[in-house]
């Protein structure tokens, strides 16, 4: 989909904080190099490569010669699922001190995700191509106390000025995580697709935003012919309630057979403009906020 001149201007220099380029145990539509090349179609400045299974910084270092000179910079991060040892501050240290930008708390290893696994699969969450053991990764111990590793991870995130993401945690756990992050000096905190899997209410999202957390909505979930799908009015409701100053638009794309991020950004940005979103506000959510979160300016 070709952008109009207005949409092209809005997207110029945008940053995608959530892209599932491969390799990964989940089948992917494109790899890191292909995604970085394709981002040039909309002059995407940077994106973050997310794997549910491993530290993507090492992928990018291995591919640095192929990535050099491409129009879109690629950054890595780590998701604290079973395959990296769960809430593992040692794995986080290596990732962030080698240039990683995001730590996601458990996604498919969260109790919330496991409980809603069938719904998630029906909603478009991919299946692994290899058999993997999944057990709940919890932020509390058996006595209900917060595990010390949570604060240890937050300390490394604060030290490196990177992003603490709530993953697919239950809303109550997510709120507690972000409270710990704020106490430990974390300045960049994000809740991804708050109305999917974690299933925050708008009021819960507003409460987190008032404490400094950004709501990251995924354009891949607002495409009319794709799954999971929410109507554009849902996104507009969240933007209106939380405010553009605490809203980020990312893709969460890369799944086999789905729309490419560049096309999704064009389509959803066009829809937002058609529904009355101001150009300056659209650019705030697509460029300014994620640029700040990634620490590029």
N, C-alpha and C positions, 0 to 999 in steps of 0.2 A: 504494500500500500504506500503510495507516494504522498508525502505530507504537503499540505498547502504551504504557501510562503509564511503564513502566520505560525502554523504548527512547527515548521522547520526552524523558525526563529526562536520559538519557545524551547525546543529540544536542544538547541545548539549548546554543547558543553555539558549535557546532562550526565548524571551519575546513577548507575543501577546498583543498589546495595545487596541484591539478592538474585543471583543468576546461577542456574544449575547446569553449567557446562561440564563436560566429562573430562577424564574418565571417572566412573563410579559404578558400584554394583547395580544401581538402577540404570536402565537403558536411557541414554541421552541422545538428543537430536544433533548435538554439535559438541566439539571439544573446545578447550580454552582458546586455542589459536583461531579457530573458525569464528568463535563468538567475538573475539577482539577485532577480527577483520570485518565482520558484519556490522559491528557498532559504528563503523565509519559512515554507513549510509545515512545516519542521523547526527553525525558528528558527536557521538557519545564520548565523553572525556574519559570515563573509567567505569569499571564494574567490579563487583566482588564475586569471585567464584566460590560457590558453596557446595560442599559435599556432606551428606548426612553421615558419612563413614570415616572420613580421614581429613587430615590437615592439608589443605590445598596449597599452602605456601610451597611445599616441596615439589608439587607438580609444576608450579610456575618457575621455580628455580631451574628445574630440569629442562623446561621449554624456553628459557630466556632468549636463546638465539632466534628461535622462531617468532617470539613475541616482539623482539626489538624492531622498532620502526613502524609497528602497526598503529593505526589511528587511535585505538582505545587502550588505555592502561588497564592491567588486570591485577587485582589484589586478592590475597587469600585470607582464610580464616579457619576456624575449627568448631565443630559441633560436638557437644559433650554427650555423645551416645555411647553404647556399649563398646563399639569398635576402637575407641580411644581410651577406654578405661573409665568411662563415665565422668564424674566431676573430678577431673584430674589436673591439679594445678601445675604439675610438671610438664604435661603435654601443652598446656596453655602457655607456660613460660617459653618453651621452644618456639611455638608458633608465633607469638607476638614479638618476641625478641629477634626473630628472623624476618620480621616485616609484615606479619599478619595484622589484619585490621578489625576483625570481628570475632567475638566468642558468642556462640549460640548455646544457651542451655539446652537440655535434652529435647529432641524433636520426636522421632519415632520410638525412642526409648523412654519417653515420659509416660507416666501412668495415665495421664490424660489421653495421649495418642493411642496407647494400647487399648484403653477402654473403648475408644471410638474408632478402632481399626477398620471395621467393616464399613462404617460411614465414610472414613477417609479414603478407602479404596474405591468405594462407589463414587466419591467426589473427585476422583482423578489422581489420587496419590499412587505412585508407581509401585510395582513389585520388584524385589531384587531378582537378579538373574542367577544368583547363587544362594544356597541356603545359609542363613545367618541366624544366630541365636540372639533373641531379644528378651531381656528382663528389665523390669522397671528401674530406672535411675532416679533416685529420690533426693530431694534437698534436705529432708529431715531424717533423723535416726529413728530407731524403734521406740524411743521415748518421746518422740515429737520435737526434739531439739534440732535446731538448724545444724547441719553438718559443718564442721570447721572448714572443710574444703571450699565451701561457698564463699566465705570471706577471703580465703587465700586466692581464689580465682579473681575476685573483685579487686584485690590489691594489685595483681599483675595488670589488670585492665586499666586501673587508675594510673599506675606507674607509666604505662606506655601510651596513655591518652587515646585508647582505642574504644571500640563499641561493645557494650554489654547488651546482648539480645536475649529476650525471655524465652525463645524457642517455642515449644508447644506445651508449656506448663499450664496447670490449672490457674485461673485468675487469682486466687488467693495466694498461691505459691509465687506467681509472677510479681504480685504486689510486694511480697516479703523480700524477694530477690532484689527488686529495684530499691527498696528501702535500705537494704544492706549495701548495695552499690553506692547510693547517695552518701551513706555514713562513711564509706571507705574512700570517698573522693572521686568516684566515677562521674564524669561529666557528660558522657555520651551514652544514652540508653534508648533502646528501641524495642517495641513490641510488634512482631510481624503478623500480618493478616489477623488482626485481633478478633474479627468476627468469624474465623474459621479454625476449627479444632479446639483452640483455647476458648473460643466462644465467649469473649468478653461482651458485656452489654455496653451500649454507648456511654452510659453513666460511669461504668468502671473505666472505660477508656479516657473519659474526661478527667476522672480523679487521678489517673496515672499521668496524664499530660500536665495537670496542674503541679505535679511533683517533678516535672522536667523530662518525662518520657515521650519520645516521638512515636506516633502511630504510623506504622509502615503498611500501606495498602498495596496489594499486588495487582498490576494492570492485567495480568493473566487471568484474574478471577472476574473481570468485568468485560470479557469478550462475549458477544451474544451467541456465538456458535461453538463455545468451548466449555470444558468442565474442569474444575468446579465453576459455577457461574452464579453471580449475583447481579441484579439489575443496577444500572448506573445510579438510580435514586438512592440505593443503599450507601454507595460511596459518597454521594452528595450530602446525605444525612450526617455521616461521620465527619466530613470536612467542616460542615456548618457547626457541629457541636464542639469539635476539638479545636478548630481553627487551623488556618494554613501554616501558622508559625510552628505548629507541632505535628504536622503531617508530612509524610514522605511517600512518594510513589516509586515502587520498584517493580520488577517483572515476575519473579518466582517462576521463570520459564526455563526451558531446556529439556523438558520431558519429551520422549519420543513421540513424534507425530503432531506436536502442538505448535502453535504460532511462534515465530521467532520474536525475541524481545523488541527489536527495532519496529517491527510492524505493529506489535501490541501497543507500544508507546504512542505511535502515530494515531492508532484507532481510538484509544481511550482519551488521549489529549483532545482529539477532535470532538469526541462526545462531550467532554467536560465544557469545552468552549460553546458547543451547541446548547448546553443547558445553563449557560449564563456565567460560568466561572471566568473571572477576569484573567487576562493574559499574564499580568504581573503575579497573580496568585498561583497560576499554573506553573510558572517558572520557579516560584519559591519552593513548591513541592517537588519539582523535578530536578532542579539545578542547585539552588542556594542551600536548602536544608541538607541534602545528601552530601554536598561538597563540604559543608561544615562538619558533618558527622564523620566523614572519611579523613578529615584533617588535611585537606588539599589546599586550603587557603588560610 
